[in-house]
Amino acid sequence: MKRLHSLLLTPLLVLSVTSATGCSWFGSGSGEEGELSESDLAAQREGRFGSGNIPTAEGDGMFRDVHFGFDSYSVEEESQNDLEANARTLKTRPMTITLEGHCDERGTVEYNMALGAARAKAVKNALVNLGVPSSQVDTISYGEEIPLDPGHDEAAYAKNRRVHFSPGDTAAAAPKTSHY
């Protein structure tokens, strides 16, 4: 049933995450240090998506994942430092970002998809409250489908209950200038 559900959701997920990329901070492109060139972003996209349509799980990068308690989408006080650091990065390096909501394997597929969406939306609201423009932030839920830790114990579950920040196109969020 999970596989059938995944196959049915794949086209929808592909459309929703076309701007998702990997999370490396330093590119080898021709931009300034810390900037990713379009070719770097494309390579990261391909590396992250591989031969499939759903990205692989990641744990490291320029952004800090925000973790949640069991059956919760409340952003905990312990996550505030991580959120503030992520907001500073987004304000100093304008880019689009996709917030990926993830859950542990407990619960139904439908419930976990809804919980992942609620987690991503809660983090987006927190970022907006910290001054990040809403237009810079997209959300998606992967539910339980992309675990960071494949284990079946509380330590693995805690790692999997997260919102992951997936950087997109730096040029798309940059202010547009007119040449009249």
C-alpha positions, 0 to 999 in steps of 0.5 A, a space after each residue: 500500500 505504501 509503495 502504491 501511495 508513493 507511486 501515485 504521489 511521485 508526479 505531484 512531488 516532482 512538480 513540488 520540488 523542482 527547485 530543491 537542491 543539495 546543501 553545499 555552501 561553497 561552490 566551485 563556480 565563478 561566483 563569489 566565495 559562498 555563492 553557488 553558480 547555476 551549474 553547481 546548483 544543477 549538479 547538486 540537484 542531480 546528485 540529490 535526486 539521483 535517478 529517482 524523483 524523490 531526493 535522498 535524505 541529508 543531514 548536513 549542510 549550510 542550514 540546521 534541521 529543526 527537530 520535533 517531538 513525537 506527534 508534534 508540529 510545535 517549534 520547540 524553544 530548543 530550536 530557536 537558535 537553529 531557526 535564528 541562524 537559518 533566518 540570518 543565512 536567508 536574509 544575508 544570502 537571498 535564495 529560495 528555500 524549500 522546507 521539507 517536512 519529515 516524520 518517523 515511521 509511526 502513524 499512517 502514510 496519510 497522517 504523516 504526510 499531513 504532520 510533515 506539512 504542518 511541521 514545514 508550515 510551522 517552520 515557515 511561519 517562524 522564519 517569516 516572524 524572524 524577517 524572512 520574506 514569505 516569498 522566499 520559502 516553499 514547503 513540502 511534506 515527505 511524511 515518513 518516506 525519506 528517513 534520515 536514519 533507517 533505524 527502528 528505535 527512538 534515537 532514529 525516530 528523533 532524527 527523522 522528525 524534522 524539517 530539512 532546509 533545501 536551498 534553491 536558486 539564489 538568483 530567483 530570490 535576488 531583487 530584480 533590477 530594471 534597466 530603463 
